[in-house]
Structure formats: structure tokens, C-alpha cells
């Protein structure tokens, strides 16, 4: 059965929207509209019903999430219970990420396949392009030349009102499938699905695994690697040891060497060369320094740094107050040297305090100097 169709070519989406609305207002039968991209509002202008694809997406996503939750519950609780840190067998939070991924995957694939099925865009179908420019930058409307409302002159004037580029009339064959062919296609699809189901079940039965045999292992060396323990003899090295000695000159993390001697001259040199790795008025450094000072320094230097600690009060030589002119003039690097190597009666604290804590306690000592007024007379060290 043939059908006479009038094609109108337009250059802008505003023109195609306008001509579609005007044609429907004049009761002209719009068969289709072709455009190089999706035009917003075109479905409303054509009077199309809302798409049912969102419902397909939602329902399949819901089915996918429920099936995945059931599968995870069956595997983790029924088939192969796994104790993961004492958590419940059906730990729902652990199921959420995979369930979400399966839900997104199933909804996306179902939407694509449903769209292809509804649009009849099966593989091998030839596209019906009414005008070569419709794939580039033009828009085409197809009107059926039938009915009392169709008047070629009136349609021509309607097209010209919306800046028509070209008008073409064609006699095409009816491409809509009949009811019989539609039933045949559905029947063919059902037969193909049944054959696929039967074939899948047959392959599953034929290739069913033997329960008495172990499963095949893929890359077993990833589980049972040829390795040696740290203190195990190893014939691959000349010394027969597995644990390798550090490279000469290796420095452990946080253990940078300090190239000074426990002498007054090196203490002065350290005052010129060493700088704190952070600002000594930093509140966090002062807070940590207060803890270190209370544990290691307060017994001799006292709570305020005046040299009146409980050890000094019981006969041990008192250290000089931190507020004397000589101590105030000491540079930070010289303080670090004294805390590290000791000086006079003061022992070294390099073994007890990390370099960072030594700088922290120096920051707290500077804070004590800023808070207190200098004493009337100072001691000697």
C-alpha cells in the first residue's frame, strides 16, 4: 500500500517547533519529525505521551536490587557463612555497595534494550533518512497528504511562514507492520527465548561439575607463592640469609644523625647552625612541650622553670632558672644541644626524647620565659 507524503525542510529548531504546533492546530496529520539532535519541547508539540522507559528502569532496578540482596544473603548466611570480625551473618551495610552497583547496571541495560525494542532499532535495520541535511543541521517534518484538512496551497503558505528551505513530495510504501506480521515477530521472539532457555539448561546439565572434584585453580601461585620467611635460610643469597642488611649509610625514619660532640664548643656551634623545624610559639608544640617538661624536666627545674624542683629542694645541685640573662641569651640550637648531650650536672636525654619532643620542650621553655619575670639573682651551672 502506497502513501503520499509531503516533506518540509527547515533550518532551525524554533522553525520546526513552530510549524509542528501550527500544523496540529490546523488538523494536519504529522507523521514524523526528523532532527539532527534532540529538540526540547518537540514531544509536547507532537502531542506524544510521556515515555514509559522510566517505569521500566525503576521496576528492573527494583528487581535487580531485591535479587542481589537475596543472593548475597544466601551466599553469606546459608551457603557459605563467613565470620568477618564477629559481625552478623546478614550484615546489611556490607551488602549495600554491590546491591547498588547491580541495581544501576540492571536498570541501565534494561532501559537501553527496552528503547531499542520499542524503537525497532534492531541490528541491520536501514535508517529512513528523508533528507541528507537532517543528519547535519536541518530539520524535516513529514505530513500525510490525506484528509479534508490537507490543502497544498495552504500547507505551502504555512511552510513559508516558518522559513521553509525546501519542500519535497514523495510516494512511499506503507512501512507499518500488519497485525499478522506483528504477531509473527512476537511469536518468533518467544520461540527464540524458549530455545535459548532450553539450551542454557542443557549446557548447565551437561557441564555440571563433579562434586567430588576440586574446582580448577586460576593462577595458584598467587595463593601459594614460593617465598622464604624473614629469618629462614635462603640459598639464593651468598650469605644464606633471607633478611637483607640495610644499605650502608641507611638512616631509619625519624633518626637523622646530629653531627656534634658533647663539648661546650659544639654547643655554641649548634646554636649557630641548628634551627627549629617549626615556630616555637606554635600552640600545639607548646602543649606537647608542657607534657614532656612535666615528665622529664620539672623534677629539677620546677613547675615554673625557676630551678626549685623537688630534687633540687632535697639537696641536689639546683639548675639555673630559665629566666637568667645567660639562659635568655642562649640560642635555640644551643638548648637543643644541651637537651641532647647534657651539660654539667644535667644528663643527656637523647635516648628518652625524640628530636621533635626536644624541640617541643624548648618551645615550652621559651613560653615559661615569656610568662615569668626574671628573678633577682641567678645561679650558675
C-alpha positions in Angstrom: 0.0 0.0 0.0 1.5 3.4 -1.1 1.2 6.6 0.8 1.8 10.2 -0.4 3.9 12.3 2.0 5.0 15.9 1.9 8.4 16.7 3.4 9.3 20.2 4.6 12.9 21.1 5.4 13.7 23.9 8.0 17.0 25.4 9.2 16.3 26.0 12.9 14.7 24.2 15.8 12.5 27.3 16.5 11.0 27.0 13.0 10.4 23.2 13.3 8.7 23.7 16.7 6.5 26.4 15.3 5.5 24.5 12.1 4.6 21.4 14.1 2.4 23.4 16.5 0.7 25.2 13.6 0.2 22.0 11.6 -1.5 20.3 14.5 -3.7 23.3 15.2 -4.9 23.1 11.5 -5.6 19.4 11.9 -2.9 18.3 9.5 -1.6 14.8 10.1 2.1 14.9 11.2 3.7 11.5 10.6 7.1 12.3 11.9 9.8 14.9 12.6 13.5 14.3 11.9 16.2 16.3 13.6 20.0 16.1 13.9 19.7 16.2 17.8 17.0 16.0 20.5 14.9 19.2 20.4 13.5 20.2 23.8 9.7 20.5 23.7 9.2 18.6 20.4 7.4 15.7 22.1 4.9 18.1 23.7 4.4 19.8 20.3 3.7 16.5 18.7 1.3 15.5 21.5 3.3 12.4 22.4 2.5 10.7 25.7 5.2 10.5 28.4 7.7 7.7 27.9 7.3 4.5 29.8 11.0 3.9 29.9 11.4 5.5 33.4 8.9 2.8 34.7 10.9 0.1 33.0 14.1 1.5 34.6 12.6 1.7 38.0 11.0 -1.8 38.0 14.0 -3.6 36.7 16.3 -1.7 39.1 14.0 -2.8 42.0 14.0 -6.4 40.8 17.8 -6.3 40.4 18.3 -4.9 43.9 16.0 -7.5 45.5 17.5 -10.4 43.6 21.1 -9.2 44.5 20.2 -8.8 48.2 18.7 -12.3 48.2 21.8 -13.7 46.5 24.1 -12.1 49.0 22.1 -13.3 51.9 22.0 -16.8 50.5 25.8 -16.9 49.9 26.9 -15.3 53.2 24.3 -16.8 55.5 23.0 -20.0 54.0 25.5 -21.5 51.6 28.9 -20.3 52.9 28.7 -18.4 56.2 31.8 -16.3 56.8 32.7 -14.8 60.2 34.0 -11.3 59.4 35.3 -9.8 62.6 32.3 -11.1 64.6 29.8 -9.2 62.5 26.3 -10.6 62.0 26.0 -13.1 59.1 23.4 -10.9 57.4 25.3 -7.6 57.7 23.2 -5.3 55.5 25.7 -2.4 55.3 28.2 -4.7 53.6 25.6 -5.7 51.1 24.7 -2.1 50.1 27.6 -1.3 47.6 27.2 -4.4 45.5 23.4 -4.1 45.6 23.6 -0.5 44.4 26.0 -1.4 41.5 23.8 -4.3 40.3 20.7 -2.0 40.6 22.4 0.6 38.4 23.7 -2.0 35.9 20.3 -3.7 35.5 18.4 -0.5 35.2 20.8 0.9 32.6 20.9 -2.2 30.4 17.1 -2.7 30.6 16.5 0.9 29.6 18.8 0.6 26.6 17.3 -2.7 25.4 13.7 -1.5 26.0 14.4 1.6 24.0 15.8 -0.4 21.1 12.9 -2.8 21.2 10.2 -0.1 21.3 12.0 2.0 18.6 12.6 -1.2 16.5 16.2 -0.3 16.1 17.4 -3.9 15.7 20.8 -4.6 14.1 20.8 -4.4 10.4 17.8 -2.1 10.0 18.4 0.5 7.4 17.7 4.1 8.5 15.0 6.0 6.7 16.6 9.4 6.1 14.1 11.8 4.2 16.8 14.5 3.6 20.6 14.3 3.7 20.9 17.5 5.7 18.8 16.1 8.5 21.9 14.3 9.9 23.8 17.6 9.9 22.0 20.9 10.7 18.4 20.8 9.2 15.0 19.7 10.4 12.3 17.9 8.4 8.6 17.5 9.0 6.6 14.7 7.3 2.9 15.4 6.6 0.4 12.9 5.2 -1.4 14.2 2.1 -4.8 12.9 3.1 -7.9 14.1 4.8 -10.2 17.1 4.2 -7.8 19.5 6.1 -4.9 19.0 3.6 -4.7 21.8 1.0 -1.3 22.0 -0.8 -1.6 25.8 -1.2 -2.4 26.3 2.5 0.4 24.0 3.5 2.9 25.8 1.3 1.9 29.1 2.9 2.2 27.5 6.3 5.7 26.3 5.5 6.8 29.7 4.1 5.6 31.4 7.3 8.3 29.4 9.2 11.1 30.0 6.6 10.9 26.7 4.8 14.2 25.7 3.0 12.8 23.1 0.7 9.6 21.1 0.0 9.5 17.7 -1.4 6.7 15.3 -2.2 7.1 11.5 -2.3 5.1 8.4 -2.8 6.3 5.8 -0.4 5.3 2.3 0.5 3.5 1.6 3.8 6.1 0.5 6.3 3.8 -0.1 9.3 3.7 -3.9 10.0 0.3 -5.5 9.9 -1.2 -7.3 12.8 -0.3 -10.6 11.4 3.4 -9.7 10.9 3.5 -8.2 14.4 2.1 -11.4 15.9 4.6 -13.4 13.9 7.5 -11.3 15.2 6.3 -11.8 18.8 5.9 -15.5 18.2 9.4 -15.7 16.7 10.8 -13.8 19.7 9.1 -16.2 22.1 10.4 -19.3 20.2 13.9 -17.9 20.3 13.7 -17.2 24.0 12.4 -20.7 24.7 15.2 -22.2 22.6 17.8 -20.1 24.5 16.3 -21.2 27.8 16.4 -24.9 26.9 19.9 -24.6 25.5 21.1 -22.9 28.7 19.6 -25.6 30.9 21.0 -28.3 28.7 24.5 -26.8 28.9 24.2 -26.4 32.6 23.3 -30.1 33.0 25.9 -31.3 30.6 28.7 -29.2 32.0 27.7 -29.7 35.7 30.7 -30.0 37.9 31.6 -33.2 39.7 31.1 -32.5 43.5 33.8 -35.0 44.3 36.4 -33.0 42.4 38.1 -29.8 43.4 37.5 -26.7 41.4 40.0 -25.6 38.8 42.5 -23.1 40.2 43.4 -19.9 38.3 46.9 -18.7 38.9 47.5 -20.8 42.0 50.9 -19.2 42.6 49.0 -16.1 43.8 47.9 -18.1 46.8 50.9 -20.4 47.4 53.8 -18.3 46.5 57.4 -19.6 46.6 58.6 -17.5 49.5 61.0 -17.6 52.5 60.4 -16.3 55.9 62.4 -13.4 57.2 64.8 -15.5 59.4 64.7 -18.6 57.3 67.9 -19.9 55.5 67.8 -18.8 51.8 70.1 -20.5 49.2 69.6 -17.6 46.8 72.0 -15.3 48.5 75.7 -15.8 49.2 75.4 -15.4 52.9 72.4 -17.9 53.1 70.1 -15.3 54.8 66.7 -14.1 53.7 66.7 -10.9 55.6 68.9 -8.4 53.9 71.2 -6.0 55.7 70.5 -2.3 55.2 72.5 -0.4 52.6 75.5 1.3 54.1 74.5 4.8 55.2 70.8 3.9 55.6 69.1 6.2 58.1 66.0 5.0 60.0 62.9 7.1 59.6 62.9 9.9 62.2 66.5 9.2 63.3 68.5 11.8 61.4 72.1 11.9 62.8 73.3 15.0 64.7 77.0 15.6 63.9 78.1 17.3 67.2 80.1 16.3 70.2 79.2 16.8 73.9 81.5 19.8 74.3 80.8 23.5 75.1 82.3 24.4 71.7 79.9 22.2 69.8 77.1 23.6 71.9 77.9 27.1 70.7 78.2 25.8 67.1 74.9 24.1 67.4 73.4 27.4 68.5 74.5 29.0 65.3 73.6 26.1 62.9 70.5 24.4 64.3 67.1 25.8 63.7 63.7 24.6 65.0 61.7 22.7 62.3 58.6 24.7 63.4 57.7 28.0 65.0 58.5 27.8 68.7 55.4 29.9 69.5 53.1 27.3 68.0 50.4 26.3 70.4 50.5 22.6 69.6 54.2 22.5 70.1 53.9 24.3 73.5 51.1 22.0 74.6 53.1 18.9 73.8 56.2 20.5 75.3 54.3 21.0 78.6 53.7 17.3 78.8 57.4 16.5 78.1 58.6 19.1 80.6 56.3 17.7 83.4 57.7 14.2 82.8 61.4 14.8 82.4 62.3 18.4 83.4 60.0 19.6 86.2 61.7 17.4 88.9 64.8 19.6 88.8 63.7 22.9 87.0 60.5 23.2 88.9 57.0 23.9 87.6 57.8 27.5 86.5 61.4 27.0 85.5 63.0 28.7 88.5 65.2 25.7 89.5 63.0 24.9 92.5 62.0 21.3 91.7 61.6 18.6 94.4 65.0 17.1 93.5 66.8 20.4 94.0 64.9 21.1 97.2 66.3 17.8 98.7 70.0 18.7 98.2 70.8 18.0 94.5 72.6 21.0 92.9 69.9 23.3 91.6 69.9 24.2 87.9 69.9 27.9 86.9 66.5 29.4 86.4 65.3 29.7 82.8 64.9 33.5 83.3 68.6 34.4 83.9 70.3 36.7 81.3 72.6 33.9 80.2 69.8 31.4 79.6 67.7 34.1 77.9 70.5 34.8 75.5 71.1 31.1 74.7 70.0 30.3 71.1 67.5 27.6 70.4 70.1 25.3 68.8 72.3 25.5 72.0 69.3 24.5 74.0 68.8 21.5 71.7 72.4 20.5 72.1 72.1 20.7 76.0 69.0 18.6 76.0 70.6 16.1 73.6 74.0 15.7 75.1 73.6 17.1 78.6 75.7 19.8 80.3 77.2 19.9 83.8 75.0 18.0 86.2 72.2 17.7 83.6 72.2 14.3 81.9 71.6 13.7 78.2 68.0 13.0 77.1 68.6 11.8 73.5 67.6 8.3 74.5 64.4 9.3 76.2 63.2 12.1 73.8 62.7 12.2 70.1 64.2 15.2 68.2 60.7 16.6 67.8 59.9 16.3 71.5 63.2 18.1 72.3 62.1 21.0 70.2 58.7 20.9 71.8 60.1 21.1 75.3 62.3 24.0 74.1 59.1 25.7 72.9 57.6 25.3 76.3 60.7 26.6 78.0 60.5 29.8 75.8 56.8 30.1 76.8 57.8 29.9 80.5 60.4 32.7 79.9 57.7 34.9 78.3 55.3 34.4 81.2 57.6 35.0 84.1 59.6 38.0 85.3 63.3 37.4 85.6 64.5 36.6 89.2 66.6 39.0 91.2 69.7 36.8 91.1 70.6 33.8 89.0 72.5 30.6 89.8 75.4 29.1 87.9 75.7 25.8 86.1 
